[in-house]
Amino acid sequence: MSAEPVIRIVLAKLGLDGHDRGIKVVARILRDAGMEVIYLGLRQTTASIIAAAEEEDADAIGLSMHNAGHLALAPAMLAALDEADLDIPLIIGGIVPDQDVPILEAAGVAAILGPGAPAEEVVAAVRNAVSA
């Protein structure tokens, strides 16, 4: 009997957004679901996140955004993933207006979670993104 591989996810706050309560809750939810969580903390750059994802052999990257920068920062992160030739999903959580969701999905964001997303939805989003 072979065990399902453990999902390794890098979580970070990209840019100057200093709100980190939500991402810490998400980190705990994912850890409690059996995933390995590498939390980089606040004020990360695309380069620092890419370096961590490569070093940690991450299966996914999760970004928390509460600063209305998602339409600029998410595409920048996707471009950095492409430039680094990393084929791993990007998951966004935070304040994303409904009208921006299709834009981010079309850009290549694998999942978008809003405030108050239930733990089951968070875990399912990561699992679905990694298995896609």
Backbone hydrogen bonds, N-H to C=O, Kabsch-Sander energy under -0.5 kcal/mol:
donor,donor_aa,acceptor,acceptor_aa,energy
9,I,7,I,-0.5
9,I,36,E,-2.8
10,V,60,A,-2.3
11,L,9,I,-0.5
11,L,38,I,-2.6
12,A,62,G,-2.0
13,K,41,G,-2.0
14,L,12,A,-0.6
15,G,44,Q,-2.6
17,D,14,L,-0.5
20,D,18,G,-0.8
24,K,20,D,-1.5
25,V,21,R,-1.7
26,V,22,G,-2.5
27,A,23,I,-2.4
28,R,24,K,-1.7
29,I,25,V,-2.4
30,L,26,V,-2.7
31,R,27,A,-2.4
32,D,28,R,-2.9
33,A,29,I,-1.1
34,G,31,R,-1.9
35,M,30,L,-2.4
36,E,7,I,-2.9
37,V,35,M,-0.6
38,I,9,I,-2.7
38,I,36,E,-0.5
39,Y,37,V,-0.7
40,L,11,L,-2.9
40,L,38,I,-0.7
43,R,17,D,-0.6
44,Q,13,K,-2.9
49,I,45,T,-2.1
50,I,46,T,-2.6
51,A,47,A,-2.5
52,A,48,S,-2.0
53,A,49,I,-2.6
54,E,50,I,-2.5
55,E,51,A,-2.7
56,E,52,A,-2.8
57,D,54,E,-0.9
58,A,53,A,-2.4
59,D,8,R,-3.5
60,A,8,R,-1.2
61,I,89,P,-2.4
62,G,10,V,-3.2
63,L,91,I,-2.8
64,S,12,A,-1.7
65,M,63,L,-0.5
65,M,93,G,-3.2
72,A,69,G,-1.4
73,L,69,G,-3.5
74,A,70,H,-1.6
76,A,72,A,-1.5
77,M,73,L,-2.3
78,L,74,A,-2.5
79,A,75,P,-2.5
80,A,76,A,-2.0
81,L,77,M,-2.3
82,D,78,L,-2.3
83,E,79,A,-2.8
84,A,80,A,-2.0
85,D,82,D,-1.3
86,L,81,L,-2.8
87,D,85,D,-0.6
88,I,86,L,-1.0
91,I,61,I,-2.9
92,I,111,A,-2.8
93,G,63,L,-2.6
94,G,113,L,-2.0
95,I,65,M,-2.0
96,V,94,G,-1.0
100,D,97,P,-2.1
101,V,97,P,-0.8
101,V,98,D,-0.9
104,L,100,D,-2.2
105,E,101,V,-2.7
106,A,102,P,-2.5
107,A,103,I,-1.5
108,G,104,L,-0.9
108,G,105,E,-0.7
109,V,104,L,-2.5
110,A,90,L,-2.3
111,A,90,L,-0.9
113,L,92,I,-2.8
117,A,114,G,-1.5
121,E,118,P,-0.5
122,V,118,P,-2.0
123,V,119,A,-2.6
124,A,120,E,-2.5
125,A,121,E,-2.4
126,V,122,V,-1.9
127,R,123,V,-2.6
128,N,124,A,-3.1
129,A,125,A,-2.3
130,V,126,V,-2.5
131,S,127,R,-2.0
132,A,128,N,-1.1
